[in-house]
Structures are given as structure tokens and as C-alpha cells.
Amino acid sequence: MGEAKYLKSDLRFFGATQAEIRRSARAVAKKGALPHDDLVPLVETLWAKAVFDLRMAATMLLDLHVEHLDPDDLDLLERLIRDSKTWALVDPLSGDVIGKMNLDYPLSGTLDRWARDEDFWIRRSSLLAELRPLKEGAPFAPFAKRADRMLEEKEFFIRKAIGWVLREMSKKRPDEVYEWIASRTHRVAGVTMREVVKYLGPKRGNNLMEAYKNGVPAH
């Protein structure tokens, strides 16, 4: 019950640890790369039961064999995200699996659609799928456009996702993050701001937080 509450999930739990699930997934992978037509049915079988451990194993297998996936698999991944209903599955599916795909394929059309979806887990995924590309120097504009639409959202998991992506991006691209957030400090939630300022340095961080507290743009 404790794990289900922490993960905000109604799924059943066998009680396996993340390390144990990861070892099992890697053991399957070590037996030989699963071609696409074997990978997808295995993922579907694991996912069919409403058991967190099995669904996490399916997620890890997708991540281990992401090179076999292409944009035609986005319908499957979208369905899995909709079924997940917990950050513990949504985040690796979007941030890891789709994030890696987003390095090799043009996914902006799908992610733009997701950003307008009624399901906040799908909207969150449209943001987290940009995390890995942004770390590797991808253009900021696609994420920025989606995040701007969601700045006033009340959903915690959206607010946190915006801050998380900006925080990680700021480690290598602080100027872009600062310039973007500075003109929006009057629109941003506290949970987002607290994430954004972590690596921007005290001068910039204090300037942003002061503007946020006063409900005005930082410049």
C-alpha cells in the first residue's frame, strides 16, 4: 500500500525492486536484441496485466531496444502513457524512450498535439520528451512554445515538469533559460520557479524570485 500511495497508482504491486526489474529486463536483452516484431508483442503481454512491476519491465525493455522503434510506434506509446496514470511509468516512457526517439525523428507534430490533450499525463509527456534533446543542444523553441501554453496550469505535474526541464537545460544553457523565464515570472507557479533557479546562480536566482514574489516580469 505504501508504494502504491507514493507512486499515486492503483496498479497491483508484486513488490520487486527497481533494481530487480532492471536486471530482469537486461537479462532478456542480453539474450539477443529483440527485433521490433518480437519486442512489441512482449511489451503488450507484460502491459496487459494491471501490475506495476510488469509494466515497468515493459517500459525498460522499450528503453533498452529504442533503436527498433520509429514514429509509427507513437500510437502504442501514447496508449501506454494514457494507461500509466503514475509518474513512475509516464516519466521513463516520455523522458527516456520518446526522448531518445526525439533525437532521431521529427516528433514535433505529435508532441504539439499532446500538449493540447485533455489528459495531463499526455501534456506532461509533451514536455519531458524534449528534455534529452535540449541537453544535447536541440532548439529551445518547440519546448518553449508548449511550456508557455501551460504556465498558468494548476496541475502540479505540469508545473513541476516545466521547472524540471528548464532546470536541467540551465546547466549548459543558462542564458536561454534566464531570458525566457525572466519575462514570465508573473505567470509562473512557485514549484516551477523553485526548480528553474537552482543552477542559475544567486544573482540571477534572486532577481527572478524577487520578481516572482512581486508578481511582475523580471525585466
N, C-alpha and C positions, 0 to 999 in steps of 0.2 A: 504493500500500500504506500509506503514511504517513497519508493522510486516512482510509482505512478503519479503521485502528487507532485513530486519535484519536476518531473517531465511534463506535467499537465496533460496526461494521456489517459484514455480509457482502455487502452490495449492491455492484454494479459502479459505477464512477465514470467519467464522461466527462471530468471534470477542469474543468468550468465553475465559476467563482467564484460565491459567493452573489450578488454584485452583478450578474453577467451573467444569472443565473437570474431575479433580481428584475426586471431590465429587460425580459426576455422576457415574464414574466408580466404586467407592467404594459402592455407593448405590446399584448398580447391584450386586456386590459381597456379600453384606450383606443379600441379599435375599436368599442366599444359594450358596455354592460353585458350580461353573459351571463345570460339567463333560466335559471331552475332546470333546465329540461328540456334545456338545452344544456350547462350547467355540469357536471352530474353525469356524463353520458357522457364528456365531455372529461377529467374527473378520473379516471374509471375507465380510460380508454385510457392516460393517462400513467402511472397506477399499475400497470398490468398487467405492465410490464417491470420486472425487479428492478434498476433503475438509480436510484441516489440522485438524480442531477440531475433526472430526470423526476418522481420522487416529490416532490422539493422544489418543483418548478414547480407540481405539482398542489396542494400544500399552500398555496402562495402565492396561487393562483387562488381557493381556497376562502376565504382570508382577505380577498382583495380583493372578493369577492362574498358575504360572510357575510350580508348583508341578505336574500339569497334563500333562506337555509337556515332550517329550523324543526325542532322536536323529532322530526319524522318522519325526519330525516336522521341522527339519532344512531346508528342501526344501521350506516349507512355509515361514519360517523366512528369508531365503535368498531372496525369491521373494519380500517380504515386504521391505527389505533393498534396493533392487535394485529400487523399486518404490518410495522410500522415497525422495531421492535427496535433503535432508537437514539434517544437523547435529542434529536438534531438534527431529527428529524421529530415525535417524540412531543410535545415541548415547544411548538412552534408550533401543532400541531393542538389540543392541550388548552388551553394558556395563552392563545393568540390566538383561534383560531376558536371553540372551545367557550366560552372565557371571555367573548367578546363575546355569544354566544348566551345565556349565563347572565345577562346583564344584562336581557334582554327576555323570557325564558321561564322557567317554573318547572322547573328541571332536577334538583332535589334528589333525587327518587326514583331517577333513573338514576345520579346520582353516588354515592348511598348504596350502590347495588348494585355499582358499580365499586369502591368502597372495600373490598369483601369478595372481590374477584375473585382467582383464583389467579395471574394474570399481574401482575407487579409494575409493568409499564408502564401497565396499566389503573388500578391503585391510585394510581400517581403522578399520572395524569391527573385522578383524582377530587379531588386536592389542588390541582393547578395551575389547574384550571378555576375556582377561587374567587379566584385572585389579582387579576384585573382588577375583579371586583365588590367585593372587600374594599377595594381602593384607592379606590373610589368610594362607600364608606360602607355597603356591604351588611352585614347581620347576620353576626356572627362565629361564631354557634353552629353552622351547618352544617359549616364547615371544622373548627372545634374538635372536634366530635364525631368526625369521621373521623380527624383527626390523633391524637386521644387513643387510638384503637384501634391506631394504628400506631407509637406511640412506642418500643416495645421491638423493632421490626423490625430485623433485621440488614442488610437490603438498603440499600446506600449511596444509591441513587437515591431511595428513600423518605425516608431520614433527611435528605438534602440538600433535598428538596422541602419538607418541613415547615419547615426552617430558612429556606429561601428565601422562602416565603410570609410567615412571621412577620417576617422582616427587613424586607421591603417594606412590610408593614402597619404596622410600628412607626414608620415615617417620619411618619405622620399620626395614628396611634392607639397611642402608646407605652404608655399606661396599661393598655389592654386586654391588650396582648401581655405586659406585665410581670406583671400579676396572674395570667394564665393559666399562664405558664411557671414562675412562682415556686413554685407548689405541685407542680410536676412535675420539678424539677431532678434529683431522684434517679432518674428514669426516662428521662431524655433522653440521646441519644448526643452525643459530643463534636462531631461535624460539625454537628449541629443547633444546639447551644449556641453554637458559634463564629459561626454566621450570625445567630442571634437577637440577640446582644448588640451587634452592630455599631453600631446607631443609638440605643441606649437610654441612652447617656451613661455616664461612668466609674463613678459611684456605683452605679447600678443594675447595670451590667455586672459590676463587681467582686463585688457581693453575689451575683449569680446564679452566677458562675463559682466562687466560693468554696464555695457550697452544692453545686454540681455535683461539685466535686472531693472533697468530704466525703461525697457520696452521700446527702444529706439535702435535704428541701424548703427553699426559701429563706425560707419563713415558715409 
